[in-house]
Amino acid sequence: MYQTDQYEGMIAETVTMRGHKGDVINAYMARPFGTGPFPGMIVIHHAPGWDEWYRECTRRFAHHGFVSLSPNLYFRDGHGTPEDVGAKVRAAGGAPDEQVLGDLDGANQVLRSLPYVSGKIGIFGTCSGGRQAFLAACRLKGLDAAIDCWGGGITADSAPPSEQRPTPIVDLVPRLCCPLYAVCGQEDANPSPAQVEVLRKRLQDAGKTFTIDMFKNAGHAFFADYRPSYREKAAFELWPKMAAFFANHLKGKK
């Protein structure tokens, strides 16, 4: 609990890191001052790009005691405004899953190498980043908790397999390696409530540790306060739930 006389501070900056196949990419890192140990957090941007909101989100996780790292998954596609680069990547079908996994694994390794990180690592993403957080929690080792916010493409009918994304999320459920908090909007179409129920059943049948939270009067990207999709009530309710989920699974000893 915060006290009015406590000291607070953080360091936030753009850094470079090694991602898929050893490629050097850039990332945004924010961490609390102090020796820690602090849990780590990987923050994944959405399909429209590595934009300002994800830097703000990275700093917010740092404010709450996480060493947070948000890799630029579109680094290889050139530079410019996040919107322009994002549009280019989406026109080409999106970032390939294997490349994304390599970059996220690189972020995991960076966090684990830092002397002030506890060894517990979470992963968080929204939109395509939510799907990629789920993907990483199924395919990578060393993740301790995952939050998927309205990640689409859950079933094959909602996202037919492609070269970039060969496997629907529901088919990866048996490989989920850590607790999952999946956040959805009742008014969303991707994922739709029906698709979310398919996912819920798969998770239950596989005996996984998970929570699915369906928010009323909210749709896709209801957390994005700079978009018309923003829903203040749902957004204000969501952050404390996410903080509690990560605190439960990441804070404390490994």
ROLO-157536 format. One record per residue: residue number from 1; residue in one letter; x, y, z of N, C-alpha, C, CB in turn. Coordinates in steps of 0.02 Angstrom, whole numbers. Glycine has a CB too. Layout:
<rs>
[r NUM, 'A', [X, Y, Z], [X, Y, Z], [X, Y, Z], [X, Y, Z]]
...
</rs>
This chain:
<rs>
[r 1, 'M', [43, -60, 0], [0, 0, 0], [44, 62, 0], [-48, 0, 62]]
[r 2, 'Y', [26, 111, -41], [66, 172, -45], [60, 214, 18], [45, 212, -106]]
[r 3, 'Q', [115, 246, 35], [118, 292, 91], [141, 360, 64], [165, 267, 148]]
[r 4, 'T', [116, 414, 94], [132, 481, 68], [205, 501, 77], [88, 532, 100]]
[r 5, 'D', [242, 467, 120], [311, 486, 132], [360, 437, 99], [325, 489, 207]]
[r 6, 'Q', [336, 391, 58], [381, 343, 28], [418, 373, -32], [343, 281, 6]]
[r 7, 'Y', [477, 345, -46], [516, 368, -103], [497, 326, -164], [592, 363, -89]]
[r 8, 'E', [489, 359, -222], [475, 324, -284], [521, 350, -339], [402, 331, -304]]
[r 9, 'G', [538, 307, -386], [577, 327, -443], [582, 270, -492], [646, 351, -422]]
[r 10, 'M', [596, 287, -554], [605, 234, -604], [653, 259, -658], [538, 214, -635]]
[r 11, 'I', [680, 211, -695], [720, 225, -754], [682, 197, -814], [792, 193, -748]]
[r 12, 'A', [675, 237, -866], [640, 215, -927], [679, 239, -988], [566, 241, -929]]
[r 13, 'E', [691, 193, -1034], [732, 211, -1093], [723, 160, -1148], [805, 218, -1073]]
[r 14, 'T', [742, 181, -1209], [746, 135, -1265], [812, 98, -1261], [738, 172, -1332]]
[r 15, 'V', [809, 32, -1270], [869, -10, -1267], [871, -54, -1330], [870, -54, -1202]]
[r 16, 'T', [926, -90, -1339], [929, -141, -1390], [934, -209, -1357], [988, -129, -1439]]
[r 17, 'M', [912, -260, -1392], [914, -328, -1367], [918, -376, -1426], [851, -344, -1323]]
[r 18, 'R', [935, -438, -1411], [937, -489, -1464], [871, -528, -1464], [997, -537, -1454]]
[r 19, 'G', [842, -534, -1523], [779, -569, -1530], [787, -633, -1571], [727, -525, -1562]]
[r 20, 'H', [739, -644, -1615], [737, -705, -1655], [802, -713, -1696], [676, -704, -1702]]
[r 21, 'K', [831, -772, -1692], [893, -789, -1728], [950, -741, -1714], [879, -791, -1802]]
[r 22, 'G', [949, -710, -1655], [1002, -665, -1635], [998, -596, -1664], [1067, -694, -1654]]
[r 23, 'D', [944, -580, -1700], [936, -513, -1729], [936, -460, -1673], [871, -509, -1769]]
[r 24, 'V', [969, -404, -1686], [967, -348, -1639], [906, -306, -1656], [1033, -306, -1643]]
[r 25, 'I', [862, -297, -1607], [802, -255, -1615], [801, -204, -1558], [737, -299, -1616]]
[r 26, 'N', [756, -156, -1562], [750, -110, -1506], [689, -128, -1463], [744, -37, -1531]]
[r 27, 'A', [690, -101, -1402], [638, -115, -1353], [635, -56, -1305], [652, -182, -1315]]
[r 28, 'Y', [581, -52, -1269], [573, 0, -1218], [573, -34, -1150], [507, 41, -1229]]
[r 29, 'M', [616, -9, -1105], [622, -39, -1039], [607, 12, -985], [692, -70, -1029]]
[r 30, 'A', [572, -8, -934], [560, 34, -875], [568, -9, -813], [489, 68, -878]]
[r 31, 'R', [602, 18, -763], [611, -20, -701], [611, 27, -641], [677, -60, -704]]
[r 32, 'P', [590, 1, -584], [593, 41, -523], [666, 51, -502], [553, 7, -466]]
[r 33, 'F', [680, 107, -469], [745, 115, -437], [751, 63, -382], [753, 187, -408]]
[r 34, 'G', [812, 42, -370], [823, -4, -314], [855, -69, -338], [759, -19, -279]]
[r 35, 'T', [878, -108, -290], [912, -170, -305], [864, -229, -313], [962, -186, -251]]
[r 36, 'G', [801, -219, -295], [752, -273, -302], [761, -325, -247], [759, -305, -371]]
[r 37, 'P', [748, -388, -265], [731, -411, -333], [658, -396, -350], [744, -486, -340]]
[r 38, 'F', [648, -377, -413], [581, -364, -440], [562, -417, -490], [579, -293, -472]]
[r 39, 'P', [498, -434, -496], [477, -479, -550], [484, -444, -617], [405, -502, -540]]
[r 40, 'G', [489, -483, -671], [494, -455, -738], [427, -457, -774], [546, -493, -777]]
[r 41, 'M', [420, -413, -824], [359, -411, -863], [376, -397, -936], [310, -357, -836]]
[r 42, 'I', [350, -440, -981], [355, -428, -1053], [290, -398, -1076], [371, -495, -1091]]
[r 43, 'V', [294, -340, -1109], [235, -303, -1132], [234, -306, -1208], [236, -228, -1106]]
[r 44, 'I', [180, -334, -1236], [176, -345, -1309], [127, -295, -1339], [154, -418, -1325]]
[r 45, 'H', [150, -260, -1391], [108, -210, -1423], [56, -243, -1469], [151, -162, -1464]]
[r 46, 'H', [8, -202, -1491], [-47, -227, -1531], [-30, -225, -1606], [-110, -187, -1517]]
[r 47, 'A', [-76, -250, -1648], [-64, -252, -1720], [-52, -184, -1751], [-122, -285, -1754]]
[r 48, 'P', [-87, -130, -1729], [-74, -64, -1759], [-5, -37, -1747], [-125, -16, -1734]]
[r 49, 'G', [34, -67, -1703], [103, -45, -1696], [127, -35, -1625], [111, 18, -1732]]
[r 50, 'W', [192, -21, -1621], [228, -11, -1558], [222, 63, -1540], [304, -32, -1564]]
[r 51, 'D', [164, 81, -1514], [148, 152, -1507], [154, 177, -1435], [79, 166, -1533]]
[r 52, 'E', [134, 239, -1425], [144, 273, -1361], [110, 237, -1303], [119, 343, -1365]]
[r 53, 'W', [51, 209, -1315], [14, 177, -1260], [55, 122, -1228], [-53, 149, -1286]]
[r 54, 'Y', [94, 86, -1268], [132, 29, -1241], [193, 53, -1201], [154, -18, -1297]]
[r 55, 'R', [219, 111, -1218], [270, 140, -1175], [239, 162, -1108], [304, 200, -1210]]
[r 56, 'E', [181, 192, -1111], [147, 211, -1050], [131, 149, -1007], [82, 249, -1066]]
[r 57, 'C', [110, 97, -1040], [93, 35, -1004], [156, 4, -973], [60, -16, -1052]]
[r 58, 'T', [212, 6, -1009], [275, -19, -983], [295, 19, -920], [331, -15, -1036]]
[r 59, 'R', [288, 85, -922], [304, 126, -863], [255, 112, -807], [303, 201, -881]]
[r 60, 'R', [193, 99, -824], [144, 86, -770], [160, 21, -733], [72, 83, -799]]
[r 61, 'F', [180, -30, -770], [202, -92, -737], [263, -78, -693], [218, -147, -789]]
[r 62, 'A', [310, -37, -717], [368, -20, -676], [347, 16, -613], [417, 23, -717]]
[r 63, 'H', [300, 61, -619], [273, 98, -561], [246, 50, -509], [218, 147, -583]]
[r 64, 'H', [220, -6, -531], [191, -56, -485], [241, -110, -467], [130, -87, -515]]
[r 65, 'G', [305, -99, -481], [356, -143, -455], [381, -198, -500], [331, -174, -395]]
[r 66, 'F', [373, -189, -566], [397, -239, -614], [452, -208, -658], [339, -265, -658]]
[r 67, 'V', [503, -248, -673], [551, -229, -724], [520, -248, -790], [622, -263, -713]]
[r 68, 'S', [502, -199, -831], [459, -211, -888], [496, -197, -953], [396, -168, -884]]
[r 69, 'L', [484, -240, -1002], [518, -235, -1067], [468, -246, -1123], [577, -286, -1071]]
[r 70, 'S', [465, -198, -1169], [419, -203, -1225], [458, -203, -1291], [368, -143, -1225]]
[r 71, 'P', [468, -262, -1320], [507, -266, -1383], [468, -240, -1443], [529, -337, -1396]]
[r 72, 'N', [504, -209, -1489], [474, -186, -1552], [472, -245, -1600], [514, -125, -1582]]
[r 73, 'L', [415, -276, -1605], [408, -336, -1647], [410, -320, -1721], [344, -372, -1630]]
[r 74, 'Y', [406, -255, -1738], [406, -234, -1808], [473, -202, -1829], [349, -185, -1821]]
[r 75, 'F', [524, -211, -1788], [588, -179, -1801], [614, -193, -1872], [639, -201, -1750]]
[r 76, 'R', [606, -254, -1895], [634, -275, -1960], [598, -244, -2019], [633, -350, -1966]]
[r 77, 'D', [540, -214, -2006], [497, -188, -2059], [507, -114, -2073], [425, -201, -2043]]
[r 78, 'G', [560, -86, -2044], [575, -16, -2057], [550, 29, -2001], [545, 6, -2122]]
[r 79, 'H', [563, 93, -2009], [546, 141, -1956], [507, 200, -1984], [610, 165, -1921]]
[r 80, 'G', [473, 232, -1940], [429, 288, -1957], [379, 295, -1901], [394, 278, -2026]]
[r 81, 'T', [320, 320, -1914], [269, 322, -1862], [245, 251, -1847], [209, 367, -1883]]
[r 82, 'P', [226, 237, -1786], [200, 170, -1771], [141, 150, -1816], [178, 167, -1698]]
[r 83, 'E', [100, 200, -1833], [42, 185, -1875], [63, 164, -1945], [-4, 247, -1880]]
[r 84, 'D', [112, 198, -1973], [135, 181, -2041], [169, 112, -2042], [183, 234, -2067]]
[r 85, 'V', [211, 100, -1994], [245, 35, -1992], [195, -21, -1979], [300, 35, -1937]]
[r 86, 'G', [148, -9, -1933], [97, -59, -1918], [55, -76, -1978], [53, -35, -1862]]
[r 87, 'A', [37, -24, -2017], [-4, -36, -2077], [35, -79, -2127], [-24, 31, -2109]]
[r 88, 'K', [99, -67, -2133], [141, -106, -2179], [143, -179, -2158], [211, -77, -2181]]
[r 89, 'V', [151, -192, -2094], [154, -261, -2069], [87, -296, -2077], [176, -262, -1994]]
[r 90, 'R', [34, -262, -2061], [-33, -293, -2068], [-49, -308, -2141], [-87, -247, -2039]]
[r 91, 'A', [-28, -265, -2187], [-40, -277, -2258], [-4, -340, -2282], [-18, -217, -2300]]
[r 92, 'A', [51, -356, -2249], [90, -416, -2267], [67, -478, -2230], [163, -404, -2254]]
[r 93, 'G', [14, -472, -2189], [-13, -530, -2154], [7, -536, -2081], [8, -591, -2188]]
[r 94, 'G', [43, -487, -2056], [63, -488, -1986], [132, -518, -1975], [13, -525, -1945]]
[r 95, 'A', [159, -508, -1915], [224, -536, -1898], [218, -611, -1890], [251, -503, -1833]]
[r 96, 'P', [264, -650, -1918], [260, -723, -1913], [267, -747, -1840], [315, -755, -1955]]
[r 97, 'D', [228, -797, -1822], [229, -822, -1754], [299, -842, -1731], [183, -881, -1747]]
[r 98, 'E', [336, -877, -1773], [402, -900, -1752], [449, -842, -1739], [432, -946, -1805]]
[r 99, 'Q', [444, -790, -1778], [486, -731, -1767], [466, -696, -1702], [479, -682, -1825]]
[r 100, 'V', [401, -690, -1691], [376, -659, -1629], [400, -699, -1569], [299, -655, -1630]]
[r 101, 'L', [394, -765, -1572], [416, -806, -1516], [490, -797, -1502], [400, -880, -1530]]
[r 102, 'G', [530, -792, -1555], [601, -780, -1545], [615, -714, -1511], [637, -782, -1611]]
[r 103, 'D', [578, -662, -1530], [587, -597, -1498], [564, -598, -1425], [548, -544, -1537]]
[r 104, 'L', [508, -631, -1412], [483, -635, -1343], [528, -677, -1299], [412, -663, -1342]]
[r 105, 'D', [556, -730, -1327], [603, -771, -1289], [666, -730, -1274], [622, -836, -1328]]
[r 106, 'G', [687, -688, -1323], [743, -644, -1311], [730, -596, -1254], [761, -606, -1374]]
[r 107, 'A', [669, -568, -1252], [650, -523, -1198], [652, -559, -1130], [580, -493, -1210]]
[r 108, 'N', [628, -620, -1130], [629, -661, -1069], [701, -671, -1046], [595, -729, -1082]]
[r 109, 'Q', [746, -686, -1093], [816, -698, -1074], [849, -633, -1049], [855, -725, -1134]]
[r 110, 'V', [833, -577, -1079], [860, -513, -1054], [839, -502, -982], [836, -454, -1099]]
[r 111, 'L', [774, -509, -969], [750, -498, -901], [783, -545, -851], [673, -506, -898]]
[r 112, 'R', [790, -608, -870], [819, -657, -825], [893, -645, -812], [810, -727, -853]]
[r 113, 'S', [926, -607, -857], [997, -594, -848], [1011, -536, -801], [1029, -579, -915]]
[r 114, 'L', [960, -498, -782], [970, -438, -742], [974, -455, -668], [913, -388, -755]]
[r 115, 'P', [1022, -428, -633], [1032, -446, -562], [977, -423, -516], [1097, -418, -538]]
[r 116, 'Y', [937, -375, -538], [883, -349, -496], [815, -380, -514], [879, -273, -502]]
[r 117, 'V', [814, -431, -557], [752, -466, -573], [748, -531, -533], [747, -481, -650]]
[r 118, 'S', [690, -545, -506], [683, -601, -458], [687, -670, -490], [617, -594, -424]]
[r 119, 'G', [674, -674, -555], [670, -740, -586], [599, -760, -604], [700, -792, -541]]
[r 120, 'K', [550, -722, -580], [481, -733, -601], [463, -683, -656], [432, -726, -540]]
[r 121, 'I', [436, -709, -711], [423, -668, -769], [350, -676, -792], [470, -687, -826]]
[r 122, 'G', [317, -620, -802], [249, -620, -829], [249, -594, -900], [202, -578, -786]]
[r 123, 'I', [194, -604, -935], [188, -579, -1003], [117, -553, -1012], [203, -635, -1055]]
[r 124, 'F', [112, -496, -1046], [49, -460, -1054], [44, -433, -1125], [42, -402, -1002]]
[r 125, 'G', [-15, -439, -1155], [-25, -410, -1221], [-98, -397, -1234], [3, -454, -1274]]
[r 126, 'T', [-111, -352, -1282], [-179, -337, -1302], [-186, -347, -1378], [-198, -263, -1283]]
[r 127, 'C', [-247, -363, -1400], [-261, -372, -1471], [-216, -428, -1498], [-249, -306, -1511]]
[r 128, 'S', [-179, -418, -1552], [-134, -470, -1576], [-82, -487, -1523], [-99, -448, -1641]]
[r 129, 'G', [-64, -438, -1482], [-17, -450, -1427], [-47, -495, -1374], [4, -386, -1396]]
[r 130, 'G', [-113, -494, -1365], [-145, -540, -1319], [-140, -611, -1345], [-219, -522, -1309]]
[r 131, 'R', [-153, -620, -1409], [-144, -686, -1439], [-72, -709, -1433], [-165, -685, -1513]]
[r 132, 'Q', [-25, -663, -1444], [46, -681, -1441], [68, -696, -1369], [89, -625, -1469]]
[r 133, 'A', [37, -664, -1319], [52, -681, -1250], [29, -753, -1235], [17, -632, -1201]]
[r 134, 'F', [-30, -771, -1260], [-55, -839, -1253], [-9, -888, -1289], [-128, -845, -1280]]
[r 135, 'L', [9, -870, -1350], [54, -912, -1390], [119, -925, -1352], [69, -879, -1458]]
[r 136, 'A', [149, -872, -1325], [212, -879, -1289], [204, -922, -1227], [238, -811, -1269]]
[r 137, 'A', [147, -915, -1192], [135, -955, -1132], [127, -1029, -1148], [73, -930, -1097]]
[r 138, 'C', [113, -1044, -1211], [107, -1114, -1233], [172, -1141, -1264], [51, -1120, -1283]]
[r 139, 'R', [212, -1097, -1292], [270, -1119, -1331], [338, -1107, -1298], [269, -1086, -1397]]
[r 140, 'L', [342, -1058, -1252], [407, -1041, -1223], [412, -1068, -1152], [416, -966, -1223]]
[r 141, 'K', [473, -1078, -1130], [486, -1099, -1062], [503, -1038, -1019], [544, -1151, -1059]]
[r 142, 'G', [488, -1042, -955], [510, -990, -910], [463, -933, -900], [573, -964, -932]]
[r 143, 'L', [399, -941, -917], [349, -889, -902], [306, -912, -843], [305, -874, -965]]
[r 144, 'D', [290, -866, -798], [257, -885, -736], [184, -862, -733], [294, -856, -679]]
[r 145, 'A', [163, -817, -777], [93, -795, -779], [83, -756, -844], [75, -751, -717]]
[r 146, 'A', [22, -760, -871], [8, -727, -935], [-61, -694, -933], [11, -777, -994]]
[r 147, 'I', [-64, -634, -963], [-128, -600, -972], [-138, -589, -1047], [-131, -533, -933]]
[r 148, 'D', [-195, -613, -1072], [-215, -606, -1141], [-276, -561, -1143], [-230, -675, -1175]]
[r 149, 'C', [-267, -499, -1167], [-324, -453, -1173], [-350, -454, -1244], [-303, -381, -1152]]
[r 150, 'W', [-411, -479, -1252], [-449, -483, -1315], [-406, -505, -1375], [-479, -416, -1330]]
[r 151, 'G', [-365, -556, -1363], [-326, -584, -1418], [-372, -624, -1464], [-270, -629, -1392]]
[r 152, 'G', [-375, -605, -1528], [-419, -638, -1576], [-386, -699, -1607], [-439, -590, -1629]]
[r 153, 'G', [-420, -726, -1657], [-394, -785, -1692], [-392, -847, -1649], [-325, -770, -1717]]
[r 154, 'I', [-441, -855, -1605], [-441, -911, -1559], [-453, -978, -1596], [-495, -902, -1506]]
[r 155, 'T', [-501, -978, -1640], [-520, -1040, -1674], [-502, -1036, -1748], [-595, -1054, -1666]]
[r 156, 'A', [-500, -1094, -1781], [-481, -1097, -1852], [-531, -1060, -1896], [-475, -1170, -1875]]
[r 157, 'D', [-595, -1060, -1877], [-644, -1025, -1918], [-638, -950, -1911], [-715, -1047, -1898]]
[r 158, 'S', [-611, -925, -1854], [-603, -853, -1845], [-537, -829, -1875], [-605, -835, -1771]]
[r 159, 'A', [-488, -873, -1883], [-423, -855, -1912], [-395, -917, -1946], [-373, -827, -1858]]
[r 160, 'P', [-413, -928, -2009], [-388, -987, -2044], [-311, -990, -2041], [-411, -988, -2117]]
[r 161, 'P', [-283, -1049, -2031], [-210, -1055, -2027], [-176, -1025, -2088], [-190, -1129, -2021]]
[r 162, 'S', [-120, -991, -2077], [-82, -959, -2130], [-8, -972, -2119], [-97, -883, -2133]]
[r 163, 'E', [32, -950, -2165], [105, -959, -2158], [130, -923, -2096], [142, -933, -2220]]
[r 164, 'Q', [103, -863, -2083], [125, -825, -2025], [98, -854, -1960], [104, -752, -2031]]
[r 165, 'R', [36, -878, -1961], [3, -903, -1901], [-26, -972, -1915], [-53, -854, -1877]]
[r 166, 'P', [14, -1024, -1911], [-8, -1090, -1933], [-55, -1127, -1886], [51, -1132, -1945]]
[r 167, 'T', [-57, -1108, -1822], [-94, -1147, -1773], [-144, -1105, -1734], [-46, -1181, -1724]]
[r 168, 'P', [-209, -1122, -1735], [-258, -1086, -1694], [-242, -1093, -1620], [-329, -1112, -1709]]
[r 169, 'I', [-257, -1042, -1582], [-241, -1041, -1511], [-272, -1100, -1474], [-265, -976, -1480]]
[r 170, 'V', [-333, -1118, -1490], [-365, -1173, -1452], [-327, -1238, -1458], [-437, -1183, -1476]]
[r 171, 'D', [-291, -1247, -1513], [-254, -1309, -1522], [-189, -1310, -1482], [-238, -1319, -1595]]
[r 172, 'L', [-170, -1253, -1453], [-110, -1250, -1412], [-124, -1257, -1338], [-75, -1185, -1425]]
[r 173, 'V', [-187, -1257, -1319], [-207, -1258, -1248], [-171, -1312, -1207], [-281, -1267, -1242]]
[r 174, 'P', [-164, -1374, -1232], [-130, -1425, -1192], [-59, -1407, -1172], [-130, -1490, -1229]]
[r 175, 'R', [-28, -1360, -1208], [41, -1342, -1195], [48, -1280, -1149], [78, -1330, -1260]]
[r 176, 'L', [-8, -1252, -1128], [-6, -1194, -1084], [33, -1210, -1021], [-78, -1169, -1067]]
[r 177, 'C', [83, -1169, -1005], [130, -1187, -952], [124, -1145, -889], [200, -1181, -977]]
[r 178, 'C', [77, -1097, -888], [72, -1053, -829], [0, -1029, -821], [121, -992, -836]]
[r 179, 'P', [-17, -1000, -763], [-84, -973, -754], [-100, -919, -806], [-92, -944, -684]]
[r 180, 'L', [-162, -919, -828], [-185, -872, -880], [-245, -832, -855], [-204, -911, -944]]
[r 181, 'Y', [-242, -767, -870], [-300, -723, -860], [-319, -696, -928], [-285, -665, -809]]
[r 182, 'A', [-377, -717, -954], [-400, -696, -1020], [-456, -644, -1011], [-424, -757, -1061]]
[r 183, 'V', [-448, -587, -1043], [-494, -531, -1036], [-530, -521, -1102], [-457, -466, -1015]]
[r 184, 'C', [-597, -516, -1099], [-637, -510, -1160], [-692, -458, -1149], [-668, -579, -1179]]
[r 185, 'G', [-717, -432, -1205], [-773, -386, -1203], [-835, -420, -1231], [-758, -322, -1241]]
[r 186, 'Q', [-892, -412, -1199], [-953, -445, -1220], [-975, -423, -1290], [-1010, -432, -1170]]
[r 187, 'E', [-955, -363, -1310], [-975, -337, -1375], [-922, -348, -1429], [-990, -263, -1369]]
[r 188, 'D', [-870, -385, -1414], [-816, -397, -1462], [-838, -449, -1513], [-752, -420, -1426]]
[r 189, 'A', [-810, -443, -1573], [-822, -493, -1626], [-762, -539, -1637], [-840, -459, -1691]]
[r 190, 'N', [-704, -517, -1613], [-643, -558, -1621], [-596, -545, -1564], [-608, -543, -1689]]
[r 191, 'P', [-603, -584, -1508], [-642, -645, -1504], [-715, -631, -1485], [-611, -693, -1454]]
[r 192, 'S', [-759, -669, -1515], [-830, -663, -1498], [-844, -703, -1434], [-874, -689, -1557]]
[r 193, 'P', [-900, -689, -1400], [-917, -729, -1341], [-920, -804, -1356], [-984, -706, -1314]]
[r 194, 'A', [-944, -822, -1415], [-947, -893, -1433], [-877, -923, -1438], [-985, -903, -1499]]
[r 195, 'Q', [-831, -887, -1468], [-762, -912, -1474], [-729, -917, -1405], [-720, -865, -1519]]
[r 196, 'V', [-744, -870, -1362], [-717, -872, -1294], [-742, -933, -1257], [-736, -808, -1256]]
[r 197, 'E', [-805, -952, -1268], [-831, -1011, -1235], [-797, -1075, -1260], [-907, -1016, -1247]]
[r 198, 'V', [-779, -1076, -1324], [-740, -1133, -1350], [-674, -1137, -1313], [-728, -1126, -1427]]
[r 199, 'L', [-641, -1080, -1305], [-578, -1078, -1269], [-586, -1100, -1196], [-548, -1009, -1272]]
[r 200, 'R', [-639, -1076, -1164], [-652, -1094, -1095], [-658, -1170, -1087], [-715, -1060, -1070]]
[r 201, 'K', [-695, -1202, -1132], [-704, -1274, -1127], [-638, -1311, -1138], [-756, -1298, -1179]]
[r 202, 'R', [-598, -1288, -1185], [-533, -1320, -1198], [-489, -1315, -1136], [-498, -1288, -1259]]
[r 203, 'L', [-488, -1257, -1105], [-447, -1247, -1046], [-472, -1291, -988], [-448, -1173, -1025]]
[r 204, 'Q', [-537, -1294, -980], [-565, -1337, -927], [-548, -1410, -939], [-640, -1328, -922]]
[r 205, 'D', [-558, -1432, -1000], [-544, -1503, -1017], [-471, -1521, -1007], [-565, -1518, -1089]]
[r 206, 'A', [-427, -1472, -1017], [-355, -1484, -1010], [-331, -1476, -938], [-316, -1438, -1056]]
[r 207, 'G', [-376, -1455, -893], [-358, -1447, -823], [-311, -1390, -809], [-328, -1510, -798]]
[r 208, 'K', [-315, -1336, -848], [-269, -1280, -840], [-294, -1231, -787], [-260, -1244, -907]]
[r 209, 'T', [-246, -1193, -759], [-262, -1140, -711], [-276, -1076, -750], [-203, -1130, -660]]
[r 210, 'F', [-337, -1052, -747], [-355, -995, -788], [-416, -958, -759], [-370, -1016, -860]]
[r 211, 'T', [-422, -896, -780], [-481, -855, -767], [-499, -821, -832], [-470, -802, -709]]
[r 212, 'I', [-562, -824, -851], [-586, -785, -908], [-636, -734, -883], [-619, -832, -962]]
[r 213, 'D', [-622, -671, -898], [-663, -616, -873], [-697, -582, -933], [-620, -565, -833]]
[r 214, 'M', [-762, -587, -937], [-801, -557, -991], [-833, -492, -966], [-856, -606, -1017]]
[r 215, 'F', [-812, -435, -993], [-836, -370, -970], [-898, -349, -1009], [-781, -317, -976]]
[r 216, 'K', [-950, -329, -973], [-1011, -306, -1004], [-1002, -235, -1032], [-1070, -308, -954]]
[r 217, 'N', [-1042, -218, -1082], [-1042, -151, -1112], [-972, -130, -1135], [-1070, -100, -1062]]
[r 218, 'A', [-934, -179, -1160], [-866, -165, -1183], [-851, -211, -1242], [-813, -175, -1126]]
[r 219, 'G', [-810, -187, -1287], [-790, -226, -1345], [-715, -230, -1351], [-820, -197, -1408]]
[r 220, 'H', [-691, -236, -1412], [-620, -242, -1425], [-584, -177, -1405], [-607, -258, -1499]]
[r 221, 'A', [-525, -184, -1375], [-482, -127, -1358], [-515, -78, -1310], [-461, -91, -1421]]
[r 222, 'F', [-553, -102, -1262], [-587, -56, -1217], [-539, -23, -1168], [-641, -93, -1179]]
[r 223, 'F', [-476, -45, -1166], [-425, -16, -1123], [-393, 46, -1155], [-373, -67, -1108]]
[r 224, 'A', [-400, 55, -1221], [-363, 106, -1258], [-398, 174, -1251], [-357, 87, -1332]]
[r 225, 'D', [-371, 216, -1206], [-405, 279, -1191], [-399, 331, -1247], [-377, 307, -1127]]
[r 226, 'Y', [-363, 316, -1300], [-356, 362, -1356], [-397, 340, -1417], [-283, 369, -1376]]
[r 227, 'R', [-440, 290, -1408], [-480, 264, -1463], [-554, 266, -1445], [-459, 192, -1482]]
[r 228, 'P', [-599, 269, -1494], [-671, 270, -1480], [-695, 207, -1443], [-710, 277, -1544]]
[r 229, 'S', [-657, 153, -1447], [-676, 91, -1414], [-668, 94, -1338], [-634, 34, -1442]]
[r 230, 'Y', [-637, 146, -1312], [-623, 151, -1240], [-688, 151, -1200], [-584, 214, -1225]]
[r 231, 'R', [-687, 110, -1146], [-743, 108, -1099], [-715, 119, -1030], [-781, 39, -1104]]
[r 232, 'E', [-728, 177, -1003], [-697, 198, -941], [-710, 150, -883], [-721, 267, -922]]
[r 233, 'K', [-772, 131, -873], [-790, 88, -816], [-753, 22, -820], [-866, 76, -814]]
[r 234, 'A', [-755, -10, -878], [-721, -74, -885], [-645, -67, -877], [-737, -105, -954]]
[r 235, 'A', [-617, -14, -905], [-544, -3, -900], [-523, 8, -827], [-523, 57, -943]]
[r 236, 'F', [-563, 46, -790], [-546, 59, -720], [-553, -4, -678], [-591, 113, -692]]
[r 237, 'E', [-598, -48, -697], [-606, -111, -661], [-550, -160, -678], [-674, -143, -676]]
[r 238, 'L', [-525, -156, -739], [-477, -207, -762], [-408, -200, -730], [-470, -203, -837]]
[r 239, 'W', [-381, -139, -726], [-313, -134, -702], [-302, -165, -633], [-293, -61, -701]]
[r 240, 'P', [-343, -151, -582], [-333, -183, -517], [-336, -259, -520], [-384, -157, -467]]
[r 241, 'K', [-379, -285, -564], [-383, -358, -571], [-318, -387, -601], [-443, -378, -615]]
[r 242, 'M', [-291, -352, -650], [-228, -375, -680], [-172, -370, -629], [-211, -334, -742]]
[r 243, 'A', [-169, -315, -592], [-116, -306, -542], [-120, -360, -489], [-122, -236, -510]]
[r 244, 'A', [-180, -377, -468], [-189, -430, -418], [-168, -498, -445], [-261, -432, -394]]
[r 245, 'F', [-185, -511, -508], [-166, -575, -538], [-90, -582, -541], [-195, -581, -609]]
[r 246, 'F', [-56, -531, -565], [16, -535, -570], [49, -535, -501], [43, -476, -612]]
[r 247, 'A', [22, -497, -454], [50, -497, -386], [45, -567, -356], [14, -445, -342]]
[r 248, 'N', [-10, -600, -368], [-21, -666, -340], [29, -717, -368], [-92, -689, -354]]
[r 249, 'H', [44, -712, -433], [85, -763, -465], [159, -744, -473], [57, -779, -531]]
[r 250, 'L', [175, -680, -466], [244, -660, -481], [282, -631, -423], [242, -610, -535]]
[r 251, 'K', [248, -604, -374], [283, -572, -319], [296, -624, -264], [243, -512, -291]]
[r 252, 'G', [356, -621, -235], [377, -671, -187], [434, -711, -216], [319, -716, -168]]
[r 253, 'K', [454, -762, -182], [513, -801, -202], [494, -850, -258], [542, -839, -142]]
[r 254, 'K', [545, -865, -298], [537, -913, -353], [527, -983, -324], [599, -913, -400]]
</rs>
